[in-house]
Structures are given as C-alpha cells and as structure tokens.
Amino acid sequence: MSKKYANRYGQKRIDRLCKIVSDELYQKECYLQQGFTARMLAERNGITVRDVSAVTNSCFGGNFSTLLQRLRVRKVCRMLSSKDYENVSCENIALRCGFSNRQSFYNAFHKEYDITPEEYRKQILISSS
C-alpha cells in the first residue's frame, strides 16, 4: 500500500478493503462474469472505485484489469486440466471464465504462458498419460 494511501486511510481500513476485494474475486469468483469491472465491485460493496484501484495495486500487485485477466487465465488452465472439460472447446471455456471474446482470451493466455491454450492442453494431456 502506498504510504500516502496508508496514512490517509489507516491499516484497519486498508485491511478491510483488501478483504472485500479478495472475497469478491477469490471466494465469489466475480471475475467469471463477463464485463465485470472495478466499478461493479465498488458499488456492490459501498466503496469507491479509487479504493478498489488502490487496494488492487497494493495488495495484489497490479491494476484491476490485469488481475482479472490473470485470474481468468488461471481458471481456464484449471478447466483445461480437468477431465470434466476435455470435450469443451478452449473458446467455450474462456467464455465461461469471463472472457468476452476469443481474441482477448488468446492474447491474455499467451501473455501469461507464452503458448496457446491448445498447446497448453496438449502438454497437460501428454504429462498426465
């Protein structure tokens, strides 16, 4: 948390805001909703978008959009690795994980893993055989 933000709000408020954001993203998995925004998270919890932004940068190491992308890609990877989804296309899995279109999904996935989702899935299948 930046010193300015920490001095302005105090540690208790910072901890409370981090918990709110964490609960929304990690417990409720709100990032799976297409079009989910910092504004939506803020409005649902009676906090400001500025609070969400500051806490995301401080507690989670990046901006809100980047965090959502990272969480979505990780969820996709878990699904691609699961036998429950072996007959579901990568694109359909991406849509279930909150990506709004194929291109944004492929860009985010490649940025995170430097391979395509299909290559990732093949590697998982080979390693589990």
DOGU-338111 format. One record per residue: residue number from 1; residue in three letters; x negated, y negated, z of N, C-alpha, C, CB in turn. Coordinates in steps of 0.05 Angstrom, whole numbers, padded with zeros to 5 digits. Glycine has a CB too. Example, Ala and Ser with C-alpha at 12.3 -4.5 7.8 and 13.67 -1.06 7.14 Angstrom:
% DOGU-338111
{rec 1,'Ala',{-00264,00114,00156},{-00246,00090,00156},{-00264,00066,00156},{-00226,00089,00181}}
{rec 2,'Ser',{-00257,00045,00142},{-00273,00021,00143},{-00258,-00001,00157},{-00282,00012,00114}}
% end
This chain:
% DOGU-338111
{rec 1,'Met',{-00017,00023,00000},{00000,00000,00000},{-00018,-00025,00000},{00020,00000,00025}}
{rec 2,'Ser',{-00012,-00044,-00017},{-00029,-00068,-00017},{-00027,-00082,00010},{-00020,-00087,-00040}}
{rec 3,'Lys',{-00049,-00095,00016},{-00050,-00109,00042},{-00027,-00130,00044},{-00077,-00122,00046}}
{rec 4,'Lys',{-00022,-00144,00023},{-00001,-00164,00022},{00026,-00151,00029},{-00001,-00178,-00005}}
{rec 5,'Tyr',{00031,-00129,00016},{00057,-00115,00020},{00059,-00104,00048},{00060,-00092,-00001}}
{rec 6,'Ala',{00037,-00092,00057},{00036,-00081,00084},{00040,-00102,00105},{00010,-00066,00089}}
{rec 7,'Asn',{00027,-00125,00102},{00030,-00147,00121},{00058,-00159,00120},{00010,-00169,00115}}
{rec 8,'Arg',{00070,-00159,00097},{00097,-00171,00093},{00119,-00154,00106},{00102,-00176,00064}}
{rec 9,'Tyr',{00117,-00128,00102},{00139,-00110,00110},{00134,-00094,00135},{00145,-00092,00088}}
{rec 10,'Gly',{00110,-00089,00142},{00103,-00073,00165},{00104,-00044,00159},{00123,-00079,00188}}
{rec 11,'Gln',{00089,-00028,00175},{00085,00000,00169},{00111,00016,00171},{00065,00012,00188}}
{rec 12,'Lys',{00128,00009,00190},{00153,00024,00193},{00171,00022,00168},{00169,00015,00217}}
{rec 13,'Arg',{00173,-00002,00157},{00189,-00006,00133},{00176,00008,00109},{00192,-00036,00127}}
{rec 14,'Ile',{00150,00007,00107},{00136,00020,00086},{00141,00050,00087},{00105,00014,00087}}
{rec 15,'Asp',{00138,00061,00111},{00143,00090,00114},{00172,00097,00107},{00137,00098,00143}}
{rec 16,'Arg',{00191,00080,00114},{00219,00086,00108},{00223,00085,00078},{00237,00065,00122}}
{rec 17,'Leu',{00212,00065,00064},{00215,00062,00035},{00201,00086,00021},{00203,00036,00026}}
{rec 18,'Cys',{00178,00094,00030},{00165,00117,00018},{00182,00142,00021},{00137,00122,00031}}
{rec 19,'Lys',{00194,00145,00044},{00212,00169,00048},{00236,00168,00030},{00221,00170,00077}}
{rec 20,'Ile',{00248,00144,00026},{00271,00141,00008},{00264,00150,-00020},{00282,00112,00009}}
{rec 21,'Val',{00242,00139,-00030},{00234,00145,-00057},{00226,00174,-00060},{00209,00127,-00066}}
{rec 22,'Ser',{00212,00185,-00040},{00204,00213,-00041},{00229,00231,-00040},{00186,00219,-00017}}
{rec 23,'Asp',{00248,00225,-00023},{00272,00242,-00022},{00287,00242,-00048},{00291,00232,00001}}
{rec 24,'Glu',{00290,00218,-00060},{00305,00216,-00085},{00291,00232,-00107},{00308,00187,-00094}}
{rec 25,'Leu',{00265,00231,-00108},{00250,00243,-00130},{00244,00272,-00125},{00225,00228,-00135}}
{rec 26,'Tyr',{00235,00279,-00101},{00226,00306,-00096},{00248,00324,-00084},{00203,00306,-00077}}
{rec 27,'Gln',{00266,00314,-00068},{00287,00330,-00057},{00311,00332,-00075},{00295,00319,-00029}}
{rec 28,'Lys',{00321,00309,-00083},{00345,00307,-00100},{00339,00311,-00130},{00359,00281,-00096}}
{rec 29,'Glu',{00314,00309,-00137},{00305,00311,-00165},{00321,00293,-00184},{00307,00340,-00174}}
{rec 30,'Cys',{00324,00268,-00176},{00339,00249,-00192},{00326,00244,-00219},{00342,00223,-00177}}
{rec 31,'Tyr',{00300,00249,-00221},{00285,00245,-00246},{00296,00262,-00268},{00256,00250,-00242}}
{rec 32,'Leu',{00311,00283,-00262},{00322,00301,-00282},{00344,00288,-00298},{00332,00327,-00269}}
{rec 33,'Gln',{00355,00266,-00287},{00376,00251,-00301},{00364,00234,-00323},{00392,00234,-00281}}
{rec 34,'Gln',{00373,00238,-00347},{00363,00221,-00369},{00370,00192,-00364},{00376,00230,-00396}}
{rec 35,'Gly',{00351,00175,-00369},{00355,00147,-00365},{00353,00137,-00336},{00381,00139,-00376}}
{rec 36,'Phe',{00344,00155,-00318},{00342,00147,-00290},{00321,00124,-00288},{00334,00171,-00272}}
{rec 37,'Thr',{00327,00103,-00273},{00310,00080,-00271},{00304,00073,-00242},{00322,00057,-00285}}
{rec 38,'Ala',{00284,00056,-00238},{00278,00045,-00211},{00302,00029,-00201},{00253,00027,-00212}}
{rec 39,'Arg',{00316,00016,-00219},{00340,00000,-00211},{00361,00019,-00200},{00351,-00016,-00235}}
{rec 40,'Met',{00365,00041,-00213},{00385,00060,-00203},{00378,00071,-00176},{00388,00084,-00223}}
{rec 41,'Leu',{00353,00078,-00172},{00344,00087,-00146},{00347,00066,-00125},{00314,00096,-00147}}
{rec 42,'Ala',{00340,00041,-00132},{00343,00019,-00113},{00373,00015,-00105},{00332,-00007,-00125}}
{rec 43,'Glu',{00390,00014,-00125},{00418,00009,-00119},{00431,00031,-00103},{00434,00006,-00145}}
{rec 44,'Arg',{00423,00055,-00107},{00434,00078,-00092},{00426,00077,-00063},{00424,00104,-00105}}
{rec 45,'Asn',{00404,00063,-00057},{00393,00063,-00030},{00393,00036,-00016},{00366,00074,-00031}}
{rec 46,'Gly',{00404,00016,-00029},{00406,-00010,-00017},{00379,-00024,-00013},{00419,-00008,00009}}
{rec 47,'Ile',{00360,-00019,-00032},{00334,-00032,-00031},{00330,-00046,-00058},{00311,-00011,-00026}}
{rec 48,'Thr',{00308,-00061,-00060},{00303,-00076,-00085},{00286,-00060,-00104},{00290,-00103,-00078}}
{rec 49,'Val',{00288,-00067,-00129},{00271,-00055,-00150},{00241,-00061,-00143},{00278,-00066,-00178}}
{rec 50,'Arg',{00237,-00085,-00133},{00209,-00092,-00125},{00198,-00073,-00104},{00208,-00121,-00115}}
{rec 51,'Asp',{00216,-00066,-00084},{00207,-00047,-00064},{00200,-00020,-00076},{00230,-00044,-00043}}
{rec 52,'Val',{00217,-00011,-00094},{00213,00015,-00108},{00186,00014,-00123},{00236,00022,-00127}}
{rec 53,'Ser',{00182,-00008,-00137},{00157,-00010,-00153},{00133,-00011,-00135},{00159,-00036,-00170}}
{rec 54,'Ala',{00133,-00027,-00114},{00110,-00029,-00096},{00104,-00003,-00082},{00115,-00051,-00075}}
{rec 55,'Val',{00125,00011,-00073},{00122,00036,-00059},{00112,00058,-00078},{00148,00045,-00046}}
{rec 56,'Thr',{00122,00058,-00102},{00114,00078,-00122},{00084,00074,-00128},{00130,00075,-00148}}
{rec 57,'Asn',{00075,00050,-00132},{00047,00045,-00138},{00030,00053,-00114},{00043,00016,-00144}}
{rec 58,'Ser',{00039,00046,-00090},{00023,00051,-00067},{00023,00080,-00057},{00033,00033,-00045}}
{rec 59,'Cys',{00046,00091,-00055},{00049,00118,-00043},{00045,00140,-00063},{00076,00121,-00030}}
{rec 60,'Phe',{00050,00135,-00088},{00050,00156,-00108},{00029,00152,-00131},{00077,00159,-00120}}
{rec 61,'Gly',{00014,00130,-00129},{-00008,00126,-00147},{-00002,00119,-00176},{-00024,00149,-00146}}
{rec 62,'Gly',{00018,00104,-00181},{00024,00096,-00208},{00051,00082,-00210},{00024,00120,-00226}}
{rec 63,'Asn',{00057,00073,-00233},{00083,00059,-00236},{00106,00079,-00238},{00083,00041,-00261}}
{rec 64,'Phe',{00130,00070,-00235},{00153,00087,-00233},{00157,00104,-00258},{00178,00070,-00228}}
{rec 65,'Ser',{00154,00092,-00281},{00158,00107,-00306},{00138,00130,-00309},{00156,00088,-00330}}
{rec 66,'Thr',{00113,00124,-00302},{00092,00144,-00304},{00098,00167,-00284},{00065,00132,-00298}}
{rec 67,'Leu',{00107,00160,-00260},{00114,00181,-00241},{00136,00198,-00251},{00121,00168,-00214}}
{rec 68,'Leu',{00157,00186,-00262},{00179,00202,-00273},{00170,00221,-00295},{00201,00184,-00284}}
{rec 69,'Gln',{00153,00211,-00313},{00142,00227,-00334},{00127,00251,-00323},{00124,00211,-00353}}
{rec 70,'Arg',{00110,00245,-00303},{00094,00267,-00291},{00111,00288,-00278},{00074,00255,-00270}}
{rec 71,'Leu',{00132,00279,-00263},{00150,00298,-00250},{00165,00315,-00270},{00169,00283,-00232}}
{rec 72,'Arg',{00174,00302,-00291},{00189,00316,-00312},{00172,00337,-00326},{00200,00296,-00333}}
{rec 73,'Val',{00147,00329,-00333},{00129,00348,-00346},{00123,00372,-00328},{00102,00334,-00354}}
{rec 74,'Arg',{00119,00367,-00302},{00114,00389,-00284},{00138,00408,-00282},{00107,00378,-00256}}
{rec 75,'Lys',{00162,00396,-00282},{00186,00413,-00281},{00188,00429,-00307},{00212,00395,-00278}}
{rec 76,'Val',{00182,00417,-00329},{00182,00432,-00355},{00163,00455,-00353},{00175,00413,-00378}}
{rec 77,'Cys',{00139,00451,-00342},{00119,00472,-00340},{00129,00495,-00323},{00093,00461,-00329}}
{rec 78,'Arg',{00142,00488,-00301},{00154,00510,-00284},{00174,00526,-00299},{00166,00498,-00258}}
{rec 79,'Met',{00191,00512,-00315},{00211,00526,-00330},{00199,00542,-00353},{00232,00506,-00341}}
{rec 80,'Leu',{00179,00531,-00367},{00166,00546,-00388},{00152,00571,-00377},{00146,00528,-00402}}
{rec 81,'Ser',{00144,00570,-00352},{00131,00593,-00340},{00150,00614,-00329},{00113,00583,-00318}}
{rec 82,'Ser',{00175,00608,-00329},{00195,00625,-00317},{00208,00643,-00338},{00217,00609,-00303}}
{rec 83,'Lys',{00211,00669,-00331},{00225,00687,-00349},{00254,00679,-00353},{00223,00716,-00338}}
{rec 84,'Asp',{00266,00665,-00334},{00293,00656,-00336},{00298,00638,-00360},{00302,00642,-00311}}
{rec 85,'Tyr',{00276,00625,-00370},{00279,00606,-00392},{00263,00614,-00417},{00269,00579,-00383}}
{rec 86,'Glu',{00255,00640,-00418},{00238,00648,-00441},{00253,00646,-00468},{00229,00676,-00436}}
{rec 87,'Asn',{00279,00646,-00468},{00294,00644,-00493},{00305,00617,-00498},{00317,00665,-00493}}
{rec 88,'Val',{00297,00597,-00481},{00306,00570,-00484},{00284,00554,-00498},{00313,00557,-00457}}
{rec 89,'Ser',{00291,00539,-00518},{00270,00523,-00533},{00257,00502,-00515},{00283,00510,-00558}}
{rec 90,'Cys',{00233,00495,-00522},{00219,00474,-00507},{00235,00448,-00507},{00191,00470,-00519}}
{rec 91,'Glu',{00246,00442,-00529},{00262,00417,-00532},{00286,00417,-00513},{00271,00413,-00561}}
{rec 92,'Asn',{00300,00440,-00512},{00323,00442,-00494},{00315,00440,-00464},{00339,00467,-00499}}
{rec 93,'Ile',{00293,00452,-00458},{00282,00450,-00431},{00276,00421,-00425},{00257,00468,-00427}}
{rec 94,'Ala',{00263,00407,-00443},{00256,00379,-00439},{00281,00362,-00434},{00241,00368,-00464}}
{rec 95,'Leu',{00302,00367,-00449},{00327,00352,-00445},{00339,00357,-00418},{00348,00359,-00467}}
{rec 96,'Arg',{00337,00382,-00408},{00347,00389,-00381},{00330,00376,-00360},{00346,00419,-00378}}
{rec 97,'Cys',{00306,00368,-00367},{00287,00356,-00347},{00287,00326,-00349},{00259,00367,-00351}}
{rec 98,'Gly',{00305,00314,-00363},{00308,00285,-00363},{00296,00270,-00386},{00297,00275,-00339}}
{rec 99,'Phe',{00282,00284,-00404},{00271,00270,-00427},{00294,00264,-00446},{00249,00288,-00442}}
{rec 100,'Ser',{00293,00240,-00458},{00316,00232,-00475},{00313,00240,-00504},{00318,00202,-00474}}
{rec 101,'Asn',{00288,00247,-00512},{00284,00256,-00539},{00258,00272,-00542},{00283,00232,-00559}}
{rec 102,'Arg',{00256,00286,-00564},{00234,00305,-00569},{00207,00290,-00569},{00238,00319,-00595}}
{rec 103,'Gln',{00206,00267,-00582},{00181,00253,-00585},{00170,00243,-00558},{00184,00229,-00603}}
{rec 104,'Ser',{00187,00232,-00541},{00177,00222,-00515},{00168,00246,-00498},{00199,00207,-00500}}
{rec 105,'Phe',{00182,00269,-00501},{00173,00293,-00486},{00146,00302,-00496},{00194,00315,-00490}}
{rec 106,'Tyr',{00142,00305,-00522},{00117,00315,-00532},{00094,00296,-00526},{00119,00319,-00563}}
{rec 107,'Asn',{00099,00270,-00527},{00078,00251,-00520},{00070,00254,-00491},{00088,00222,-00526}}
{rec 108,'Ala',{00090,00255,-00473},{00084,00258,-00444},{00070,00284,-00438},{00110,00255,-00428}}
{rec 109,'Phe',{00079,00305,-00450},{00067,00332,-00445},{00038,00332,-00455},{00084,00354,-00459}}
{rec 110,'His',{00034,00323,-00479},{00007,00323,-00490},{-00012,00305,-00474},{00007,00314,-00519}}
{rec 111,'Lys',{-00002,00283,-00465},{-00018,00264,-00448},{-00027,00278,-00422},{-00002,00238,-00442}}
{rec 112,'Glu',{-00009,00293,-00411},{-00014,00307,-00385},{-00032,00331,-00388},{00012,00315,-00372}}
{rec 113,'Tyr',{-00028,00347,-00409},{-00042,00373,-00412},{-00060,00376,-00437},{-00021,00395,-00413}}
{rec 114,'Asp',{-00058,00357,-00455},{-00075,00357,-00479},{-00069,00381,-00497},{-00104,00356,-00471}}
{rec 115,'Ile',{-00046,00392,-00495},{-00036,00414,-00513},{-00006,00410,-00517},{-00043,00442,-00501}}
{rec 116,'Thr',{00005,00424,-00536},{00034,00422,-00540},{00048,00440,-00520},{00042,00429,-00569}}
{rec 117,'Pro',{00074,00436,-00516},{00089,00454,-00498},{00089,00483,-00508},{00118,00444,-00496}}
{rec 118,'Glu',{00090,00486,-00534},{00090,00513,-00546},{00063,00527,-00540},{00094,00512,-00576}}
{rec 119,'Glu',{00041,00512,-00542},{00015,00524,-00536},{00013,00531,-00506},{-00008,00504,-00543}}
{rec 120,'Tyr',{00024,00514,-00490},{00025,00519,-00461},{00040,00545,-00455},{00038,00495,-00445}}
{rec 121,'Arg',{00063,00548,-00467},{00080,00571,-00464},{00065,00597,-00473},{00107,00569,-00479}}
{rec 122,'Lys',{00052,00595,-00495},{00036,00618,-00505},{00014,00626,-00486},{00024,00612,-00533}}
{rec 123,'Gln',{00000,00606,-00475},{-00021,00611,-00456},{-00010,00625,-00431},{-00035,00585,-00448}}
{rec 124,'Ile',{00013,00616,-00422},{00026,00628,-00398},{00033,00657,-00404},{00051,00612,-00390}}
{rec 125,'Leu',{00045,00662,-00428},{00053,00689,-00435},{00029,00708,-00437},{00068,00689,-00462}}
{rec 126,'Ile',{00007,00697,-00448},{-00018,00713,-00451},{-00029,00720,-00423},{-00039,00699,-00468}}
{rec 127,'Ser',{-00030,00700,-00406},{-00042,00704,-00379},{-00025,00722,-00361},{-00047,00677,-00366}}
{rec 128,'Ser',{00001,00723,-00367},{00019,00740,-00350},{00022,00768,-00361},{00046,00727,-00347}}
{rec 129,'Ser',{00010,00774,-00384},{00012,00800,-00396},{-00008,00819,-00384},{00008,00799,-00426}}
% end
